Amino acid sequence: MKIAIIGGSGFVGSALVNEAARRGHSVTALSRHPENIPSDSELVTSKSVDIDNEEKLVEVLKGHDAVLTAFHPGRDDPNQYDDYVEGHKKIQAAVKKSNVDRWLVIGGAGSLYNEKGKQLVDTPQFPDEIKEEASAARDYLDILKREDDLEWTYLSPAVVMNPNINTGRTGEYRKNTDNPVFDENGESKISVEDLAVAMLDELENGGFIQQRFTVGY
């Protein structure tokens, strides 16, 4: 399969690139900083692309079987909310213009629901330092749910998914749709490597077309 991965030099994007190449897919890794894309696999081609340049982005995406995105404007971006939402809308439009039908988005956990039916981002205990990006990811999911043409999938990670989760790639995880997956200790967590496994499994098997799902141990 020929896959384009947007944000391929980031924390999540790098894991997607490595997992896709591990499975033998041909990968076009796209980033504003392609020199930071870690893979040296002959299956991976790195390219510099600015999502604001729609014409170039469309041309690069043409001919791929699927587009995966781990786009994030960065937590130091003073316009993080708007840049997150508008950036994803730009990518969505470019995917459609490139005639690629399959589009998979790594989103956030803040839009998941707790046992009382409240989205996590709206609960008092949600961390203030990531509330803006979580709100943007939640609001973009609402926009994406109105997309009828693309075969999209939105993957929310577990509540805890960061570099401190050192489980590595186990290949094991459990799935849910709108509520977090908790382990036997009552924790919702997953490594970035297993998040990438889940995303590539979804790409290959297609269990959540035009749906959101989430994973955890």
Backbone as ProteinMPNN parsed JSONL, in Angstrom:
{"seq_chain_A": "MKIAIIGGSGFVGSALVNEAARRGHSVTALSRHPENIPSDSELVTSKSVDIDNEEKLVEVLKGHDAVLTAFHPGRDDPNQYDDYVEGHKKIQAAVKKSNVDRWLVIGGAGSLYNEKGKQLVDTPQFPDEIKEEASAARDYLDILKREDDLEWTYLSPAVVMNPNINTGRTGEYRKNTDNPVFDENGESKISVEDLAVAMLDELENGGFIQQRFTVGY", "coords_chain_A": {"N_chain_A": [[0.843, -1.188, 0.0], [0.48, 2.273, -0.684], [1.266, 4.952, 1.225], [0.675, 8.178, 2.537], [1.991, 10.202, 5.076], [1.25, 12.763, 7.142], [2.924, 15.124, 9.094], [5.112, 13.646, 9.768], [7.52, 13.837, 11.165], [7.087, 14.218, 13.805], [6.3, 13.305, 17.283], [4.132, 11.396, 17.368], [3.754, 11.05, 14.606], [6.237, 10.041, 13.728], [6.205, 7.5, 14.846], [4.101, 6.387, 13.408], [5.2, 6.384, 10.822], [7.365, 4.593, 11.171], [5.994, 2.235, 11.887], [4.405, 1.754, 9.627], [6.348, 1.349, 7.643], [7.599, -0.87, 8.719], [5.693, -2.791, 8.207], [5.921, -3.1, 5.546], [4.847, -1.235, 3.815], [4.818, 1.362, 1.326], [6.002, 4.497, 2.045], [5.315, 7.942, 2.118], [6.635, 10.407, 3.83], [5.642, 13.341, 5.249], [6.538, 16.629, 6.154], [7.216, 19.795, 7.718], [9.766, 19.831, 8.452], [11.567, 17.798, 7.141], [14.068, 16.693, 7.519], [14.09, 15.784, 10.067], [12.71, 13.447, 10.156], [12.822, 10.21, 11.281], [13.253, 7.653, 10.125], [15.321, 5.404, 8.275], [14.624, 3.659, 6.384], [14.376, 2.096, 3.207], [11.903, 2.14, 2.204], [10.747, 4.495, 2.861], [10.102, 7.777, 1.898], [11.047, 11.055, 2.316], [9.531, 14.248, 2.418], [9.286, 17.787, 2.08], [6.604, 19.703, 3.046], [4.267, 22.297, 3.223], [1.261, 22.781, 4.798], [-0.251, 24.956, 4.195], [0.155, 25.46, 1.584], [-1.8, 24.582, -0.619], [-1.956, 23.669, -3.284], [0.527, 22.406, -3.796], [0.432, 20.446, -1.793], [-1.78, 18.901, -2.578], [-0.795, 17.841, -4.991], [1.327, 16.27, -4.07], [-0.043, 14.365, -2.567], [-1.557, 12.964, -4.401], [-2.17, 9.822, -5.972], [-1.677, 8.167, -3.831], [-2.744, 5.498, -1.657], [-3.834, 5.929, 0.789], [-4.118, 8.499, 3.284], [-2.559, 9.466, 6.219], [-2.756, 11.409, 9.153], [-0.932, 13.188, 11.566], [-0.914, 15.75, 12.298], [0.005, 18.677, 14.077], [0.007, 21.906, 15.374], [1.767, 22.705, 17.342], [2.552, 23.224, 20.788], [3.55, 25.637, 21.555], [2.49, 27.452, 19.893], [0.879, 30.488, 19.528], [-1.623, 30.756, 18.439], [-2.887, 28.337, 18.685], [-5.398, 26.911, 18.872], [-7.017, 27.837, 16.652], [-5.219, 27.33, 14.547], [-4.927, 24.585, 14.691], [-7.557, 23.59, 14.144], [-8.156, 24.862, 11.649], [-5.959, 23.992, 10.184], [-6.376, 21.209, 9.995], [-8.745, 21.246, 8.541], [-7.803, 22.275, 6.133], [-6.087, 20.215, 5.314], [-7.958, 18.157, 5.036], [-9.477, 19.148, 2.887], [-7.509, 19.118, 0.892], [-6.947, 16.39, 0.699], [-9.348, 15.444, -0.373], [-9.329, 16.776, -2.862], [-7.183, 15.539, -4.017], [-8.097, 13.122, -4.709], [-7.858, 10.904, -3.077], [-9.384, 8.473, -1.187], [-9.288, 7.344, 1.388], [-8.77, 8.386, 4.61], [-7.094, 8.922, 7.577], [-7.08, 10.035, 10.898], [-5.141, 11.06, 13.614], [-6.351, 11.98, 16.606], [-7.461, 13.558, 19.62], [-7.795, 12.699, 23.163], [-9.535, 14.117, 24.672], [-12.136, 14.407, 23.759], [-13.424, 12.099, 24.394], [-15.87, 10.324, 26.384], [-16.843, 10.392, 29.842], [-18.064, 8.244, 32.527], [-20.351, 9.53, 33.234], [-21.31, 10.665, 31.001], [-20.101, 12.962, 30.141], [-17.856, 14.95, 28.26], [-14.357, 14.497, 28.455], [-12.676, 16.739, 28.266], [-14.24, 18.741, 29.259], [-14.403, 18.379, 31.943], [-13.672, 19.138, 35.434], [-11.16, 18.222, 36.295], [-9.548, 18.069, 34.1], [-6.41, 18.726, 32.587], [-5.237, 22.053, 32.541], [-3.159, 22.94, 30.909], [-3.251, 21.563, 28.522], [-5.721, 21.994, 27.548], [-6.565, 23.736, 25.522], [-5.609, 22.63, 23.071], [-6.906, 20.179, 23.231], [-9.574, 20.945, 23.145], [-9.659, 21.994, 20.573], [-9.158, 19.663, 19.07], [-11.418, 18.181, 19.74], [-13.467, 19.824, 18.711], [-12.811, 19.781, 16.023], [-13.314, 17.112, 15.431], [-16.1, 17.118, 15.536], [-16.617, 18.593, 13.246], [-15.564, 16.869, 11.329], [-17.309, 14.727, 11.471], [-19.341, 15.441, 9.821], [-18.498, 14.906, 7.321], [-19.071, 13.293, 4.384], [-18.029, 12.2, 2.077], [-15.334, 11.278, 2.121], [-13.602, 8.307, 3.201], [-13.143, 8.325, 6.181], [-11.381, 7.979, 9.312], [-11.164, 8.5, 12.768], [-8.899, 8.47, 15.309], [-8.799, 8.367, 18.71], [-6.387, 8.596, 21.192], [-5.488, 6.712, 24.195], [-6.251, 8.022, 27.499], [-3.855, 8.659, 28.749], [-1.007, 9.12, 27.0], [2.11, 9.413, 26.219], [5.656, 10.348, 26.077], [6.585, 9.163, 28.412], [5.394, 6.744, 28.729], [6.649, 3.758, 28.553], [6.237, 1.277, 27.459], [6.649, 0.41, 24.897], [6.497, -1.324, 21.721], [4.051, -3.549, 21.874], [2.076, -4.687, 20.431], [-0.376, -5.268, 21.359], [-3.632, -4.321, 22.346], [-6.754, -2.853, 23.408], [-10.037, -2.01, 22.18], [-12.447, 0.692, 21.912], [-15.316, 2.822, 21.412], [-16.501, 5.584, 22.055], [-15.826, 5.914, 24.708], [-13.215, 5.85, 27.162], [-10.68, 3.252, 27.224], [-9.964, 1.221, 29.912], [-7.46, -0.274, 31.994], [-6.758, -3.147, 34.16], [-5.989, -1.858, 36.436], [-7.409, 0.41, 36.492], [-6.468, 2.384, 34.84], [-6.107, 4.407, 31.934], [-4.214, 4.053, 29.289], [-1.61, 4.076, 26.768], [1.155, 3.168, 24.701], [3.022, 5.17, 22.343], [3.955, 3.664, 20.259], [2.222, 1.442, 20.194], [-0.131, 2.774, 19.711], [0.321, 3.51, 17.083], [0.384, 0.956, 15.958], [-2.326, 0.262, 16.265], [-3.512, 2.157, 14.57], [-2.46, 1.466, 12.041], [-3.45, -1.114, 11.87], [-6.16, -0.523, 11.668], [-6.163, 0.844, 9.226], [-5.496, -1.252, 7.491], [-7.529, -3.098, 7.945], [-10.015, -1.829, 8.23], [-12.158, -1.271, 10.222], [-13.547, 0.873, 11.306], [-14.89, 2.812, 9.586], [-15.694, 6.086, 8.728], [-16.028, 6.729, 11.405], [-15.243, 7.333, 14.892], [-12.764, 5.9, 16.993], [-11.197, 4.477, 19.927], [-8.296, 3.457, 21.794], [-6.59, 1.358, 24.212], [-4.694, -0.196, 26.848]], "CA_chain_A": [[0.0, 0.0, 0.0], [1.225, 3.528, -0.734], [0.691, 5.759, 2.295], [1.246, 9.477, 2.873], [1.831, 10.496, 6.499], [1.478, 14.184, 7.406], [3.46, 15.268, 10.444], [5.931, 12.453, 9.922], [8.708, 14.026, 11.995], [6.675, 14.435, 15.192], [6.267, 12.189, 18.226], [3.195, 10.39, 16.876], [4.01, 10.812, 13.188], [7.407, 9.171, 13.576], [5.777, 6.139, 15.162], [3.303, 5.921, 12.267], [6.138, 6.111, 9.727], [8.103, 3.369, 11.479], [5.096, 1.075, 11.854], [4.007, 1.508, 8.24], [7.501, 0.761, 6.947], [7.785, -2.206, 9.302], [4.724, -3.682, 7.568], [6.234, -3.198, 4.128], [4.156, -0.242, 3.004], [5.603, 2.46, 0.766], [5.6, 5.646, 2.851], [5.763, 9.305, 1.855], [6.564, 11.104, 5.115], [5.564, 14.774, 4.968], [6.795, 17.457, 7.323], [7.913, 21.06, 7.477], [11.179, 19.56, 8.766], [11.776, 16.396, 6.737], [15.354, 16.2, 8.014], [13.868, 15.196, 11.39], [12.014, 12.17, 10.029], [13.883, 9.33, 11.775], [13.428, 6.371, 9.451], [16.269, 5.277, 7.17], [14.14, 2.567, 5.553], [14.278, 2.395, 1.777], [10.481, 2.274, 1.898], [10.297, 5.811, 3.303], [10.558, 8.962, 1.187], [10.739, 12.263, 3.086], [9.281, 15.438, 1.608], [8.91, 19.005, 2.787], [5.319, 20.223, 2.582], [3.556, 23.23, 4.09], [-0.157, 22.539, 4.549], [-0.861, 26.177, 3.667], [0.338, 25.426, 0.131], [-2.732, 23.533, -1.001], [-1.643, 23.119, -4.6], [1.633, 21.459, -3.656], [-0.022, 19.332, -0.972], [-2.629, 18.053, -3.424], [0.06, 17.125, -5.945], [2.088, 15.244, -3.349], [-0.945, 13.314, -2.085], [-2.126, 12.199, -5.511], [-1.593, 8.515, -6.248], [-1.565, 7.36, -2.618], [-3.922, 4.705, -1.299], [-4.381, 6.476, 2.03], [-3.386, 9.578, 3.939], [-2.637, 9.487, 7.675], [-2.25, 12.682, 9.646], [-0.644, 13.442, 12.975], [-0.613, 17.185, 12.284], [-0.188, 19.467, 15.292], [0.733, 23.164, 15.174], [2.751, 22.902, 18.402], [1.991, 23.822, 21.993], [4.036, 27.009, 21.714], [1.801, 28.28, 18.906], [-0.07, 31.358, 20.228], [-2.948, 30.587, 17.826], [-2.967, 26.89, 18.593], [-6.753, 26.418, 18.606], [-7.408, 28.121, 15.268], [-4.31, 26.671, 13.614], [-5.241, 23.152, 14.706], [-8.813, 23.339, 13.428], [-8.037, 25.277, 10.247], [-4.981, 23.122, 9.544], [-7.023, 19.946, 9.648], [-9.696, 21.513, 7.46], [-7.021, 22.409, 4.904], [-5.647, 18.873, 4.92], [-9.159, 17.453, 4.592], [-9.804, 19.628, 1.541], [-6.473, 18.658, -0.032], [-7.138, 14.944, 0.495], [-10.467, 15.286, -1.305], [-8.925, 17.232, -4.195], [-6.178, 14.609, -4.541], [-8.829, 11.895, -5.071], [-7.596, 9.804, -2.149], [-10.618, 8.278, -0.434], [-9.074, 6.869, 2.768], [-8.077, 9.379, 5.421], [-7.093, 8.548, 8.989], [-6.649, 11.178, 11.698], [-4.858, 10.903, 15.036], [-6.941, 13.106, 17.307], [-7.172, 13.663, 21.043], [-8.637, 11.932, 24.091], [-10.436, 15.015, 25.387], [-13.513, 14.275, 23.275], [-14.016, 10.874, 24.924], [-16.886, 10.574, 27.417], [-16.727, 9.646, 31.093], [-19.218, 7.408, 32.869], [-21.523, 10.4, 33.411], [-21.685, 11.191, 29.696], [-19.484, 14.269, 29.939], [-16.574, 14.842, 27.579], [-13.264, 14.673, 29.408], [-12.132, 18.099, 28.195], [-15.142, 19.632, 29.985], [-14.416, 18.022, 33.359], [-12.797, 20.023, 36.225], [-9.818, 17.678, 36.485], [-8.773, 18.047, 32.859], [-5.272, 19.644, 32.735], [-5.372, 23.337, 31.856], [-2.085, 23.175, 29.941], [-3.552, 20.939, 27.232], [-7.149, 22.159, 27.288], [-6.804, 24.412, 24.24], [-5.441, 21.676, 21.971], [-7.945, 19.16, 23.361], [-10.819, 21.563, 22.661], [-9.549, 22.071, 19.12], [-9.312, 18.312, 18.531], [-12.833, 17.833, 19.924], [-14.3, 20.582, 17.788], [-12.572, 19.303, 14.67], [-14.044, 15.842, 15.274], [-17.492, 17.464, 15.22], [-16.621, 18.979, 11.829], [-15.284, 15.677, 10.529], [-18.486, 13.859, 11.464], [-20.236, 15.871, 8.744], [-17.838, 14.547, 6.063], [-19.727, 12.114, 3.817], [-17.365, 11.705, 0.87], [-14.118, 10.538, 2.451], [-13.638, 7.161, 4.117], [-12.298, 8.808, 7.262], [-11.385, 7.377, 10.638], [-10.545, 9.365, 13.779], [-8.43, 7.652, 16.426], [-8.453, 9.033, 19.963], [-5.513, 7.752, 22.018], [-5.887, 6.574, 25.594], [-6.161, 9.263, 28.261], [-2.422, 8.909, 28.94], [-0.171, 8.657, 25.891], [3.203, 10.38, 26.179], [6.963, 9.674, 26.049], [6.861, 8.447, 29.656], [4.858, 5.382, 28.61], [7.789, 3.062, 27.951], [5.858, -0.1, 27.137], [7.156, 0.062, 23.579], [5.55, -1.975, 20.808], [3.619, -4.889, 22.292], [1.114, -5.184, 19.457], [-1.608, -5.605, 22.082], [-4.449, -3.191, 22.803], [-8.197, -3.082, 23.332], [-10.707, -0.915, 21.476], [-13.778, 1.152, 22.258], [-15.715, 3.883, 20.486], [-16.549, 6.941, 22.613], [-15.42, 5.911, 26.108], [-11.841, 5.362, 27.3], [-10.384, 1.868, 27.593], [-9.217, 1.174, 31.164], [-6.868, -1.574, 32.313], [-7.195, -3.724, 35.437], [-5.65, -0.914, 37.505], [-8.226, 1.597, 36.323], [-5.726, 3.381, 34.084], [-6.29, 4.445, 30.483], [-2.912, 4.451, 28.752], [-1.057, 3.308, 25.657], [2.404, 3.723, 24.168], [2.876, 5.723, 20.998], [4.193, 2.574, 19.305], [1.003, 0.644, 20.055], [-1.109, 3.632, 19.037], [0.614, 3.362, 15.656], [-0.086, -0.387, 15.58], [-3.783, 0.325, 16.141], [-3.859, 2.943, 13.386], [-2.166, 0.678, 10.842], [-4.434, -2.206, 11.846], [-7.405, 0.049, 11.139], [-5.972, 1.09, 7.8], [-5.469, -2.517, 6.763], [-8.723, -3.911, 8.164], [-11.204, -1.014, 8.011], [-13.262, -1.552, 11.144], [-14.217, 2.084, 11.791], [-15.038, 3.769, 8.49], [-16.52, 7.236, 9.103], [-16.281, 6.629, 12.839], [-14.145, 7.529, 15.833], [-12.549, 4.845, 17.979], [-10.108, 4.725, 20.852], [-7.588, 2.242, 22.207], [-5.849, 1.372, 25.462], [-4.308, -1.555, 27.264]], "C_chain_A": [[0.884, 1.245, 0.0], [0.542, 4.533, 0.197], [1.425, 7.087, 2.425], [0.963, 9.752, 4.342], [2.228, 11.95, 6.74], [1.87, 14.36, 8.869], [4.422, 14.146, 10.781], [7.172, 12.611, 10.77], [8.372, 14.187, 13.472], [6.672, 13.163, 16.022], [5.371, 11.057, 17.725], [3.486, 10.04, 15.42], [5.183, 9.89, 12.939], [7.046, 7.714, 13.843], [4.939, 5.557, 14.021], [4.201, 5.548, 11.091], [6.854, 4.781, 9.961], [7.227, 2.128, 11.392], [4.685, 0.734, 10.43], [5.139, 0.856, 7.456], [7.77, -0.653, 7.438], [6.886, -3.23, 8.617], [4.928, -3.789, 6.062], [5.497, -2.245, 3.228], [5.149, 0.782, 2.463], [5.099, 3.757, 1.389], [6.185, 6.943, 2.299], [5.542, 10.081, 3.144], [6.679, 12.603, 4.88], [5.734, 15.581, 6.244], [7.379, 18.79, 6.88], [9.412, 20.891, 7.715], [11.499, 18.102, 8.427], [13.098, 15.824, 7.216], [15.217, 15.543, 9.386], [13.092, 13.886, 11.334], [13.033, 11.064, 10.277], [14.181, 8.095, 10.933], [14.473, 6.437, 8.343], [15.886, 4.111, 6.257], [14.053, 3.0, 4.1], [12.83, 2.527, 1.335], [9.95, 3.677, 2.194], [10.954, 6.913, 2.471], [10.118, 10.192, 1.969], [10.56, 13.457, 2.153], [8.869, 16.605, 2.491], [7.615, 19.548, 2.195], [4.741, 21.147, 3.646], [2.07, 23.079, 3.782], [-0.874, 23.784, 4.045], [-0.722, 26.273, 2.151], [-0.515, 24.286, -0.42], [-2.371, 22.871, -2.323], [-0.534, 22.077, -4.518], [1.203, 20.236, -2.863], [-0.881, 18.368, -1.784], [-1.778, 17.22, -4.376], [0.832, 15.998, -5.273], [1.193, 14.076, -2.941], [-1.516, 12.447, -3.209], [-1.399, 10.865, -5.694], [-1.393, 7.641, -5.021], [-2.865, 6.591, -2.365], [-4.6, 5.246, -0.047], [-3.494, 7.613, 2.515], [-3.64, 9.463, 5.443], [-2.125, 10.846, 8.138], [-2.082, 12.678, 11.153], [-0.275, 14.919, 13.112], [-0.913, 17.831, 13.631], [0.618, 20.749, 15.135], [1.798, 23.441, 16.223], [2.167, 23.645, 19.587], [2.486, 25.239, 22.248], [3.408, 27.964, 20.703], [0.773, 29.156, 19.625], [-1.485, 31.279, 19.672], [-3.266, 29.101, 17.67], [-4.358, 26.376, 18.227], [-7.125, 26.601, 17.138], [-6.514, 27.377, 14.271], [-4.54, 25.175, 13.567], [-6.479, 22.867, 13.853], [-8.671, 23.675, 11.946], [-7.029, 24.408, 9.5], [-5.585, 21.794, 9.129], [-8.049, 20.121, 8.531], [-8.976, 21.654, 6.125], [-6.551, 21.043, 4.405], [-6.825, 18.075, 4.377], [-9.518, 17.852, 3.165], [-8.796, 19.127, 0.519], [-6.603, 17.162, -0.316], [-8.261, 14.713, -0.519], [-10.075, 15.675, -2.726], [-7.9, 16.289, -4.837], [-6.796, 13.279, -4.978], [-8.369, 10.673, -4.287], [-8.82, 9.67, -1.26], [-10.391, 8.009, 1.054], [-8.211, 7.858, 3.545], [-8.23, 9.049, 6.891], [-6.42, 9.632, 9.813], [-6.343, 10.724, 13.124], [-5.375, 12.151, 15.736], [-6.541, 13.133, 18.767], [-8.138, 12.855, 21.881], [-9.676, 12.803, 24.783], [-11.892, 14.91, 24.964], [-14.169, 12.976, 23.708], [-14.941, 11.219, 26.09], [-16.602, 9.77, 28.677], [-18.018, 8.903, 31.39], [-20.492, 8.221, 33.082], [-21.955, 11.054, 32.098], [-21.128, 12.569, 29.405], [-18.144, 14.082, 29.235], [-15.446, 15.23, 28.53], [-12.741, 16.099, 29.434], [-12.98, 19.096, 28.98], [-15.216, 19.326, 31.479], [-13.413, 18.887, 34.13], [-11.354, 19.526, 36.33], [-8.978, 17.649, 35.209], [-7.655, 19.09, 32.938], [-5.42, 20.914, 31.902], [-4.354, 23.506, 30.732], [-2.341, 22.531, 28.584], [-5.015, 21.127, 26.827], [-7.424, 22.792, 25.924], [-6.676, 23.439, 23.076], [-6.511, 20.584, 22.023], [-9.288, 19.687, 22.859], [-10.813, 21.655, 21.143], [-9.762, 20.698, 18.482], [-10.76, 17.844, 18.646], [-13.711, 18.529, 18.89], [-14.053, 20.166, 16.34], [-13.265, 17.967, 14.428], [-15.499, 16.11, 14.92], [-17.626, 17.887, 13.756], [-16.474, 17.742, 10.951], [-16.498, 14.752, 10.427], [-19.484, 14.244, 10.377], [-19.659, 15.552, 7.36], [-18.407, 13.225, 5.539], [-18.971, 11.483, 2.659], [-16.134, 10.851, 1.177], [-14.405, 9.335, 3.349], [-12.686, 7.478, 5.275], [-12.412, 7.927, 8.499], [-10.636, 8.315, 11.573], [-10.177, 8.493, 14.972], [-8.068, 8.537, 17.615], [-7.54, 8.113, 20.764], [-6.128, 7.536, 23.397], [-5.698, 7.912, 26.301], [-4.699, 9.656, 28.484], [-1.654, 8.277, 27.783], [0.921, 9.702, 25.698], [4.534, 9.637, 26.202], [7.309, 8.905, 27.314], [6.258, 7.04, 29.677], [5.894, 4.568, 27.845], [7.51, 1.59, 27.649], [6.472, -0.552, 25.812], [6.072, -0.576, 22.722], [5.237, -3.384, 21.3], [2.723, -5.531, 21.232], [-0.228, -5.545, 20.072], [-2.324, -4.335, 22.514], [-5.904, -3.617, 22.749], [-8.87, -1.834, 22.775], [-12.044, -0.565, 22.12], [-14.123, 2.271, 21.286], [-15.627, 5.263, 21.132], [-16.15, 7.032, 24.081], [-14.017, 5.329, 26.24], [-11.777, 3.876, 27.635], [-9.523, 1.906, 28.853], [-8.647, -0.221, 31.394], [-7.329, -2.035, 33.689], [-6.871, -2.824, 36.629], [-6.456, 0.378, 37.413], [-7.541, 2.713, 35.576], [-6.042, 3.266, 32.601], [-4.992, 4.957, 29.884], [-2.52, 3.562, 27.581], [0.251, 3.968, 25.221], [2.157, 4.274, 22.778], [3.102, 4.642, 19.952], [2.945, 1.724, 19.107], [-0.154, 1.467, 19.5], [-0.929, 3.513, 17.527], [0.189, 1.991, 15.148], [-1.592, -0.367, 15.338], [-4.205, 1.069, 14.885], [-3.593, 2.158, 12.11], [-3.069, -0.539, 10.746], [-5.751, -1.714, 11.257], [-7.292, 0.319, 9.65], [-6.087, -0.204, 7.0], [-6.785, -3.286, 6.851], [-10.044, -3.15, 8.055], [-12.377, -1.293, 8.915], [-14.066, -0.338, 11.552], [-14.265, 3.147, 10.7], [-16.075, 4.813, 8.864], [-16.981, 7.139, 10.562], [-15.031, 7.04, 13.604], [-14.001, 6.247, 16.655], [-11.368, 5.217, 18.857], [-9.495, 3.399, 21.268], [-6.906, 2.462, 23.554], [-5.495, -0.054, 25.825], [-5.408, -2.222, 28.089]], "O_chain_A": [[1.939, 1.249, 0.634], [-0.609, 4.912, -0.018], [2.656, 7.121, 2.423], [-0.16, 9.562, 4.809], [3.388, 12.325, 6.567], [1.229, 13.813, 9.766], [4.537, 13.741, 11.937], [7.829, 11.616, 11.075], [9.274, 14.282, 14.304], [6.998, 12.083, 15.53], [5.793, 9.903, 17.665], [3.467, 8.868, 15.044], [5.136, 9.049, 12.041], [7.519, 6.809, 13.156], [5.053, 4.373, 13.706], [3.991, 4.524, 10.442], [6.938, 3.946, 9.06], [7.658, 1.092, 10.887], [4.623, -0.44, 10.063], [4.911, -0.083, 6.693], [8.129, -1.531, 6.653], [7.262, -4.391, 8.462], [4.183, -4.494, 5.381], [5.507, -2.409, 2.008], [6.19, 1.035, 3.071], [3.918, 4.085, 1.28], [7.385, 7.039, 2.043], [4.405, 10.379, 3.511], [7.693, 13.081, 4.372], [5.152, 15.262, 7.28], [7.962, 18.899, 5.801], [10.222, 21.692, 7.248], [11.678, 17.274, 9.321], [13.247, 14.606, 7.312], [16.117, 14.827, 9.825], [12.843, 13.276, 12.375], [14.024, 10.981, 9.551], [15.278, 7.545, 11.03], [14.513, 7.394, 7.57], [16.697, 3.634, 5.464], [13.698, 4.141, 3.803], [12.556, 2.973, 0.222], [8.826, 4.007, 1.816], [12.177, 6.981, 2.351], [8.93, 10.349, 2.253], [11.337, 13.652, 1.219], [8.196, 16.434, 3.507], [7.533, 19.819, 0.997], [4.73, 20.812, 4.83], [1.659, 23.231, 2.631], [-1.986, 23.688, 3.525], [-1.402, 27.074, 1.51], [-0.027, 23.181, -0.656], [-2.47, 21.652, -2.461], [-0.641, 20.997, -5.1], [1.563, 19.112, -3.213], [-0.719, 17.152, -1.683], [-2.021, 16.025, -4.545], [0.976, 14.91, -5.831], [1.627, 12.924, -2.967], [-1.913, 11.307, -2.968], [-0.175, 10.791, -5.585], [-0.982, 6.488, -5.149], [-3.94, 6.995, -2.809], [-5.798, 5.046, 0.153], [-2.304, 7.684, 2.207], [-4.786, 9.374, 5.885], [-1.166, 11.374, 7.575], [-2.951, 12.234, 11.904], [0.565, 15.29, 13.932], [-1.946, 17.567, 14.246], [1.8, 20.689, 14.796], [2.645, 24.313, 16.028], [1.384, 24.58, 19.421], [1.913, 25.963, 23.063], [3.753, 29.145, 20.661], [-0.126, 28.622, 20.274], [-2.441, 31.681, 20.337], [-3.834, 28.669, 16.667], [-4.488, 25.502, 17.369], [-7.5, 25.644, 16.461], [-6.999, 26.856, 13.267], [-4.367, 24.554, 12.518], [-6.455, 22.018, 12.962], [-9.024, 22.867, 11.087], [-7.216, 24.117, 8.318], [-5.328, 21.31, 8.027], [-8.203, 19.247, 7.678], [-9.482, 21.203, 5.097], [-6.614, 20.757, 3.209], [-6.695, 17.39, 3.362], [-9.826, 16.999, 2.333], [-9.17, 18.753, -0.593], [-6.391, 16.722, -1.446], [-8.13, 13.881, -1.417], [-10.438, 14.992, -3.684], [-7.77, 16.251, -6.06], [-6.116, 12.421, -5.54], [-8.473, 9.544, -4.766], [-9.25, 10.646, -0.645], [-11.208, 8.4, 1.887], [-7.067, 8.126, 3.177], [-9.343, 8.912, 7.398], [-5.33, 10.096, 9.477], [-7.174, 10.084, 13.768], [-4.889, 13.254, 15.485], [-5.416, 12.774, 19.117], [-9.165, 12.384, 21.391], [-10.599, 12.285, 25.413], [-12.788, 15.281, 25.723], [-15.348, 12.76, 23.427], [-14.808, 12.277, 26.706], [-16.176, 8.618, 28.605], [-18.956, 8.932, 30.593], [-21.589, 7.662, 33.108], [-22.856, 11.892, 32.082], [-21.623, 13.269, 28.521], [-17.384, 13.172, 29.566], [-15.571, 16.174, 29.31], [-12.4, 16.618, 30.497], [-12.503, 20.175, 29.331], [-16.0, 19.94, 32.201], [-12.415, 19.327, 33.56], [-10.429, 20.33, 36.442], [-7.816, 17.245, 35.243], [-7.916, 20.231, 33.319], [-5.697, 20.853, 30.704], [-4.646, 24.142, 29.719], [-1.714, 22.911, 27.595], [-5.489, 20.499, 25.88], [-8.39, 22.435, 25.251], [-7.53, 23.416, 22.19], [-6.972, 20.117, 20.981], [-10.049, 18.956, 22.224], [-11.835, 21.422, 20.497], [-10.461, 20.58, 17.476], [-11.271, 17.181, 17.744], [-14.582, 17.912, 18.276], [-14.971, 20.192, 15.52], [-13.753, 17.719, 13.326], [-16.074, 15.404, 14.091], [-18.623, 17.578, 13.104], [-17.176, 17.592, 9.951], [-16.689, 14.077, 9.415], [-20.375, 13.461, 10.047], [-20.265, 15.889, 6.343], [-18.247, 12.177, 6.165], [-19.248, 10.34, 2.296], [-15.927, 9.812, 0.55], [-15.336, 9.353, 4.153], [-11.569, 6.962, 5.335], [-13.405, 7.227, 8.699], [-9.595, 8.861, 11.21], [-11.041, 7.854, 15.573], [-7.149, 9.353, 17.538], [-7.89, 6.955, 20.994], [-7.166, 8.113, 23.72], [-5.064, 8.822, 25.767], [-4.347, 10.834, 28.418], [-1.654, 7.058, 27.612], [0.69, 10.747, 25.091], [4.547, 8.413, 26.334], [8.224, 8.081, 27.304], [6.584, 6.239, 30.553], [5.998, 4.681, 26.624], [8.425, 0.769, 27.592], [6.776, -1.729, 25.622], [4.88, -0.39, 22.968], [6.052, -4.296, 21.162], [2.623, -6.754, 21.145], [-1.112, -6.064, 19.391], [-1.697, -3.389, 22.991], [-6.246, -4.618, 22.12], [-8.335, -0.731, 22.885], [-12.682, -1.391, 22.774], [-13.312, 2.628, 20.431], [-14.742, 6.041, 20.775], [-16.138, 8.127, 24.644], [-13.663, 4.407, 25.504], [-12.69, 3.318, 28.244], [-8.472, 2.547, 28.867], [-9.267, -1.223, 31.037], [-8.18, -1.401, 34.313], [-7.421, -3.011, 37.714], [-6.215, 1.324, 38.162], [-7.967, 3.865, 35.653], [-6.223, 2.167, 32.076], [-4.696, 6.15, 29.958], [-3.026, 2.451, 27.423], [0.423, 5.179, 25.359], [1.195, 3.892, 22.112], [2.51, 4.691, 18.874], [2.637, 1.326, 17.983], [-1.063, 0.913, 18.882], [-1.906, 3.427, 16.783], [-0.312, 1.872, 14.03], [-2.079, -0.905, 14.344], [-5.149, 0.662, 14.207], [-4.411, 2.179, 11.191], [-3.42, -0.956, 9.642], [-6.377, -2.4, 10.45], [-8.226, 0.051, 8.895], [-6.716, -0.229, 5.942], [-7.123, -4.041, 5.94], [-11.086, -3.759, 7.813], [-13.485, -1.529, 8.434], [-15.162, -0.485, 12.093], [-13.744, 4.249, 10.872], [-17.191, 4.482, 9.265], [-18.131, 7.42, 10.902], [-13.928, 7.09, 13.061], [-14.992, 5.59, 16.972], [-10.631, 6.159, 18.563], [-10.11, 2.344, 21.111], [-6.678, 3.596, 23.977], [-5.946, -1.002, 25.183], [-5.25, -3.364, 28.52]]}, "name": "protein", "num_of_chains": 1, "seq": "MKIAIIGGSGFVGSALVNEAARRGHSVTALSRHPENIPSDSELVTSKSVDIDNEEKLVEVLKGHDAVLTAFHPGRDDPNQYDDYVEGHKKIQAAVKKSNVDRWLVIGGAGSLYNEKGKQLVDTPQFPDEIKEEASAARDYLDILKREDDLEWTYLSPAVVMNPNINTGRTGEYRKNTDNPVFDENGESKISVEDLAVAMLDELENGGFIQQRFTVGY"}
